[in-house]
Amino acid sequence: MSAEVASGTGTVLPDTAPQPGVLAGLAISPSFWVGVAITGFWIAAAILWPLLAPYDPFKLDVLSPLAPPSLKHFFGTDELGRDVFSRVLAGATPAMSIAPVATLLSIATGTTMGLLAGYYRGWTDALLMRVFDAVLSFPLVITAILVLTTLGPSRVNVVLVIVILFTPIVARTIRVPVMAERDLEYVAAARLRGESAWYIMFAEILPNVTAVIAVEAAVRLGYATFAATTLSFLGLGAQRPSPDWGLSIALARTHIQVAPWTALFPAAALATFIVGVSLAADAIRRGIEE
């Protein structure tokens, strides 16, 4: 994962150029492109749903509650007569406004912690790992309840919960390759040049673990989406009248036997997005390993 090349001055420097074999493999990988297509569709839906939705997802129609799927309402209507198809499209927006932000922040903080733990080792590594063990010892639901009942349910607080939970996982993943990189010649050469530890971590080691970070980011995006919708399902995230997928599934529980489509289609939307992200992440991981 960390190829090295010799510069003209004799200093050993890391080769940070993308591996052409990985890119070529992704270019011909059907699972990668299927995953990208599915993920791209829902990202587009989150942005363009006002143009794509045939009805206002918030408009009530008391004359058509729990109408089954038809040519008029492709996915039927919910208990308030709202078009389920329009709400599924609009429901992508809450998911896309939380999951990518939470993933980005988790990757940034987790990568920084992983670099510190892997580079310094010793007491720094031990301290960070024990803190992470303490955080990970609490289940998602318990941590979410503690934070969100204290601060209140909101998008910002949901992002905060996800970042708290995912940062230790990302840090543990990044720590392992960093520990391997710090003992290579290009790092020793940087120390001999008098470079600071922060420069070595972020300018020398970080570029050589970007492949691991990319895979971790793709995986975390799927988990972050699932976590955000789970919190909404539990009433700790999005609130009425949001078309959030998790909230829609929760509200549909009371009449799922007579109108299963009200829960089926939001659940299918969530499942397809996570499957799409997982396909792309798995293709990237296999391309790097090969």
QUIPEGI-V819817 format. One record per residue. N is the residue number from 1. SS is DSSP state (helix for helix, strand for strand, loop for the rest). NEAR is the number of other C-alpha atoms within 10 Angstrom. D_FIRST is the distance of its C-alpha to the first C-alpha in Angstrom with 2 decimals. Layout:
BEGIN
n=N ss=SS near=NEAR d_first=D_FIRST
n=N ss=SS near=NEAR d_first=D_FIRST
END
This chain:
BEGIN
n=1 ss=loop near=15 d_first=0.00
n=2 ss=loop near=16 d_first=3.77
n=3 ss=loop near=12 d_first=6.22
n=4 ss=strand near=15 d_first=9.71
n=5 ss=strand near=14 d_first=13.08
n=6 ss=strand near=12 d_first=16.57
n=7 ss=loop near=10 d_first=18.94
n=8 ss=loop near=7 d_first=22.58
n=9 ss=loop near=6 d_first=23.67
n=10 ss=loop near=9 d_first=21.58
n=11 ss=loop near=14 d_first=19.33
n=12 ss=strand near=18 d_first=15.66
n=13 ss=strand near=17 d_first=13.80
n=14 ss=strand near=22 d_first=10.28
n=15 ss=loop near=17 d_first=9.64
n=16 ss=loop near=18 d_first=9.70
n=17 ss=loop near=9 d_first=11.10
n=18 ss=loop near=12 d_first=10.39
n=19 ss=loop near=14 d_first=9.21
n=20 ss=helix near=9 d_first=12.81
n=21 ss=helix near=12 d_first=12.36
n=22 ss=helix near=18 d_first=11.32
n=23 ss=helix near=14 d_first=14.25
n=24 ss=helix near=11 d_first=16.51
n=25 ss=helix near=17 d_first=15.97
n=26 ss=helix near=19 d_first=16.88
n=27 ss=helix near=11 d_first=19.80
n=28 ss=loop near=10 d_first=21.37
n=29 ss=loop near=15 d_first=20.61
n=30 ss=helix near=14 d_first=24.02
n=31 ss=helix near=18 d_first=22.88
n=32 ss=helix near=21 d_first=20.71
n=33 ss=helix near=17 d_first=23.74
n=34 ss=helix near=16 d_first=26.17
n=35 ss=helix near=23 d_first=24.28
n=36 ss=helix near=18 d_first=24.17
n=37 ss=helix near=16 d_first=27.86
n=38 ss=helix near=19 d_first=28.96
n=39 ss=helix near=22 d_first=27.17
n=40 ss=helix near=15 d_first=28.47
n=41 ss=helix near=14 d_first=31.94
n=42 ss=helix near=24 d_first=32.21
n=43 ss=helix near=18 d_first=30.90
n=44 ss=helix near=16 d_first=33.56
n=45 ss=helix near=21 d_first=36.12
n=46 ss=helix near=20 d_first=35.50
n=47 ss=helix near=15 d_first=36.29
n=48 ss=helix near=14 d_first=38.93
n=49 ss=helix near=22 d_first=40.80
n=50 ss=helix near=15 d_first=43.98
n=51 ss=helix near=9 d_first=44.19
n=52 ss=helix near=14 d_first=43.23
n=53 ss=loop near=18 d_first=45.16
n=54 ss=loop near=14 d_first=48.67
n=55 ss=loop near=16 d_first=50.17
n=56 ss=loop near=14 d_first=49.85
n=57 ss=loop near=23 d_first=47.67
n=58 ss=loop near=16 d_first=49.80
n=59 ss=loop near=11 d_first=53.21
n=60 ss=loop near=16 d_first=55.37
n=61 ss=loop near=14 d_first=57.65
n=62 ss=loop near=11 d_first=60.01
n=63 ss=loop near=9 d_first=61.61
n=64 ss=loop near=16 d_first=58.49
n=65 ss=loop near=17 d_first=56.82
n=66 ss=loop near=22 d_first=54.58
n=67 ss=loop near=22 d_first=55.29
n=68 ss=loop near=19 d_first=53.40
n=69 ss=loop near=17 d_first=51.04
n=70 ss=loop near=10 d_first=53.07
n=71 ss=loop near=8 d_first=53.09
n=72 ss=loop near=11 d_first=54.07
n=73 ss=loop near=17 d_first=51.37
n=74 ss=loop near=14 d_first=48.46
n=75 ss=loop near=22 d_first=47.09
n=76 ss=loop near=25 d_first=50.47
n=77 ss=strand near=26 d_first=51.44
n=78 ss=loop near=26 d_first=50.99
n=79 ss=loop near=19 d_first=53.77
n=80 ss=loop near=16 d_first=54.66
n=81 ss=loop near=19 d_first=54.72
n=82 ss=loop near=24 d_first=51.52
n=83 ss=strand near=31 d_first=49.64
n=84 ss=helix near=29 d_first=46.64
n=85 ss=helix near=23 d_first=44.82
n=86 ss=helix near=24 d_first=45.08
n=87 ss=helix near=26 d_first=43.98
n=88 ss=helix near=27 d_first=40.90
n=89 ss=helix near=25 d_first=39.85
n=90 ss=helix near=27 d_first=40.70
n=91 ss=helix near=27 d_first=38.97
n=92 ss=helix near=26 d_first=35.59
n=93 ss=helix near=22 d_first=36.21
n=94 ss=helix near=21 d_first=36.28
n=95 ss=helix near=25 d_first=33.08
n=96 ss=helix near=21 d_first=31.25
n=97 ss=helix near=15 d_first=32.71
n=98 ss=helix near=22 d_first=31.43
n=99 ss=helix near=24 d_first=28.18
n=100 ss=helix near=19 d_first=26.13
n=101 ss=helix near=18 d_first=27.49
n=102 ss=helix near=27 d_first=26.86
n=103 ss=helix near=27 d_first=23.28
n=104 ss=helix near=15 d_first=22.63
n=105 ss=helix near=19 d_first=24.32
n=106 ss=helix near=28 d_first=22.62
n=107 ss=helix near=26 d_first=19.12
n=108 ss=helix near=18 d_first=20.36
n=109 ss=helix near=19 d_first=22.08
n=110 ss=helix near=25 d_first=19.64
n=111 ss=helix near=27 d_first=16.68
n=112 ss=helix near=20 d_first=19.10
n=113 ss=helix near=23 d_first=20.23
n=114 ss=helix near=28 d_first=16.82
n=115 ss=helix near=28 d_first=15.99
n=116 ss=helix near=22 d_first=19.44
n=117 ss=helix near=25 d_first=19.31
n=118 ss=helix near=24 d_first=15.99
n=119 ss=helix near=24 d_first=16.85
n=120 ss=helix near=15 d_first=20.56
n=121 ss=loop near=15 d_first=20.66
n=122 ss=helix near=10 d_first=24.30
n=123 ss=helix near=10 d_first=26.93
n=124 ss=helix near=14 d_first=24.89
n=125 ss=helix near=18 d_first=22.41
n=126 ss=helix near=12 d_first=25.44
n=127 ss=helix near=13 d_first=27.46
n=128 ss=helix near=19 d_first=24.93
n=129 ss=helix near=18 d_first=24.17
n=130 ss=helix near=11 d_first=27.94
n=131 ss=helix near=12 d_first=28.58
n=132 ss=helix near=19 d_first=26.01
n=133 ss=helix near=13 d_first=27.64
n=134 ss=helix near=11 d_first=30.96
n=135 ss=helix near=18 d_first=29.92
n=136 ss=helix near=17 d_first=28.38
n=137 ss=loop near=10 d_first=31.52
n=138 ss=loop near=12 d_first=33.50
n=139 ss=loop near=10 d_first=33.37
n=140 ss=helix near=17 d_first=32.69
n=141 ss=helix near=15 d_first=36.38
n=142 ss=helix near=10 d_first=37.65
n=143 ss=helix near=18 d_first=35.44
n=144 ss=helix near=25 d_first=36.33
n=145 ss=helix near=17 d_first=40.00
n=146 ss=helix near=12 d_first=40.01
n=147 ss=helix near=17 d_first=38.42
n=148 ss=helix near=19 d_first=40.06
n=149 ss=helix near=11 d_first=43.49
n=150 ss=helix near=10 d_first=43.42
n=151 ss=helix near=12 d_first=42.16
n=152 ss=loop near=15 d_first=43.34
n=153 ss=loop near=20 d_first=41.60
n=154 ss=loop near=15 d_first=40.03
n=155 ss=helix near=17 d_first=36.89
n=156 ss=helix near=14 d_first=35.85
n=157 ss=helix near=18 d_first=36.38
n=158 ss=helix near=28 d_first=34.53
n=159 ss=helix near=23 d_first=31.49
n=160 ss=helix near=20 d_first=31.96
n=161 ss=helix near=23 d_first=32.11
n=162 ss=helix near=26 d_first=28.90
n=163 ss=helix near=22 d_first=27.05
n=164 ss=helix near=22 d_first=28.53
n=165 ss=helix near=20 d_first=27.42
n=166 ss=helix near=24 d_first=23.88
n=167 ss=helix near=26 d_first=22.80
n=168 ss=helix near=26 d_first=22.62
n=169 ss=helix near=21 d_first=20.58
n=170 ss=helix near=25 d_first=17.96
n=171 ss=helix near=26 d_first=18.03
n=172 ss=helix near=20 d_first=17.56
n=173 ss=helix near=17 d_first=14.48
n=174 ss=helix near=27 d_first=12.82
n=175 ss=helix near=24 d_first=14.28
n=176 ss=helix near=16 d_first=12.30
n=177 ss=helix near=20 d_first=8.74
n=178 ss=helix near=23 d_first=10.94
n=179 ss=helix near=19 d_first=12.83
n=180 ss=helix near=13 d_first=10.11
n=181 ss=helix near=23 d_first=9.18
n=182 ss=loop near=19 d_first=12.96
n=183 ss=loop near=11 d_first=13.73
n=184 ss=loop near=15 d_first=11.81
n=185 ss=helix near=15 d_first=14.14
n=186 ss=helix near=24 d_first=13.58
n=187 ss=helix near=21 d_first=14.58
n=188 ss=helix near=14 d_first=17.51
n=189 ss=helix near=15 d_first=18.47
n=190 ss=helix near=18 d_first=18.67
n=191 ss=helix near=14 d_first=20.88
n=192 ss=helix near=9 d_first=23.03
n=193 ss=loop near=10 d_first=23.59
n=194 ss=loop near=10 d_first=24.98
n=195 ss=loop near=12 d_first=22.60
n=196 ss=loop near=10 d_first=23.25
n=197 ss=helix near=16 d_first=21.09
n=198 ss=helix near=13 d_first=20.95
n=199 ss=helix near=13 d_first=19.86
n=200 ss=helix near=19 d_first=17.02
n=201 ss=helix near=21 d_first=15.87
n=202 ss=helix near=14 d_first=16.32
n=203 ss=helix near=12 d_first=15.94
n=204 ss=helix near=21 d_first=13.31
n=205 ss=helix near=26 d_first=11.06
n=206 ss=helix near=21 d_first=11.65
n=207 ss=helix near=17 d_first=10.26
n=208 ss=helix near=23 d_first=6.68
n=209 ss=helix near=21 d_first=7.34
n=210 ss=helix near=16 d_first=9.38
n=211 ss=helix near=18 d_first=7.95
n=212 ss=helix near=17 d_first=9.02
n=213 ss=helix near=20 d_first=12.07
n=214 ss=helix near=15 d_first=12.97
n=215 ss=helix near=19 d_first=13.21
n=216 ss=helix near=19 d_first=15.08
n=217 ss=helix near=20 d_first=17.34
n=218 ss=helix near=20 d_first=18.32
n=219 ss=helix near=20 d_first=19.16
n=220 ss=helix near=26 d_first=21.04
n=221 ss=helix near=25 d_first=23.03
n=222 ss=helix near=23 d_first=24.58
n=223 ss=helix near=19 d_first=25.37
n=224 ss=helix near=27 d_first=26.78
n=225 ss=helix near=25 d_first=29.07
n=226 ss=helix near=20 d_first=30.29
n=227 ss=helix near=24 d_first=30.87
n=228 ss=helix near=27 d_first=32.83
n=229 ss=helix near=29 d_first=35.00
n=230 ss=helix near=20 d_first=35.58
n=231 ss=helix near=22 d_first=36.90
n=232 ss=helix near=25 d_first=39.12
n=233 ss=helix near=20 d_first=40.35
n=234 ss=loop near=15 d_first=41.37
n=235 ss=loop near=16 d_first=43.17
n=236 ss=loop near=24 d_first=40.83
n=237 ss=loop near=26 d_first=39.21
n=238 ss=loop near=25 d_first=40.87
n=239 ss=loop near=15 d_first=44.66
n=240 ss=loop near=11 d_first=47.35
n=241 ss=loop near=10 d_first=47.82
n=242 ss=loop near=18 d_first=44.08
n=243 ss=loop near=24 d_first=42.89
n=244 ss=loop near=26 d_first=39.70
n=245 ss=helix near=31 d_first=38.62
n=246 ss=helix near=29 d_first=38.69
n=247 ss=helix near=26 d_first=42.07
n=248 ss=helix near=29 d_first=43.45
n=249 ss=helix near=23 d_first=42.59
n=250 ss=helix near=18 d_first=44.22
n=251 ss=helix near=17 d_first=47.37
n=252 ss=helix near=19 d_first=47.65
n=253 ss=helix near=13 d_first=47.92
n=254 ss=helix near=11 d_first=51.67
n=255 ss=helix near=15 d_first=52.50
n=256 ss=loop near=15 d_first=49.69
n=257 ss=loop near=9 d_first=52.24
n=258 ss=loop near=10 d_first=54.39
n=259 ss=loop near=21 d_first=51.73
n=260 ss=loop near=16 d_first=48.35
n=261 ss=helix near=23 d_first=47.00
n=262 ss=helix near=30 d_first=46.88
n=263 ss=helix near=22 d_first=44.05
n=264 ss=helix near=15 d_first=42.59
n=265 ss=helix near=20 d_first=41.47
n=266 ss=helix near=26 d_first=39.77
n=267 ss=helix near=17 d_first=37.99
n=268 ss=helix near=13 d_first=36.94
n=269 ss=helix near=17 d_first=35.62
n=270 ss=helix near=21 d_first=33.47
n=271 ss=helix near=13 d_first=32.26
n=272 ss=helix near=15 d_first=31.39
n=273 ss=helix near=25 d_first=29.39
n=274 ss=helix near=21 d_first=27.33
n=275 ss=helix near=17 d_first=26.90
n=276 ss=helix near=24 d_first=25.79
n=277 ss=helix near=24 d_first=23.13
n=278 ss=helix near=24 d_first=21.98
n=279 ss=helix near=23 d_first=21.86
n=280 ss=helix near=25 d_first=19.70
n=281 ss=helix near=25 d_first=17.29
n=282 ss=helix near=18 d_first=17.18
n=283 ss=helix near=21 d_first=16.62
n=284 ss=helix near=23 d_first=13.59
n=285 ss=helix near=19 d_first=12.17
n=286 ss=helix near=13 d_first=13.15
n=287 ss=helix near=17 d_first=11.81
n=288 ss=helix near=18 d_first=8.17
n=289 ss=helix near=9 d_first=8.95
n=290 ss=loop near=8 d_first=10.79
END
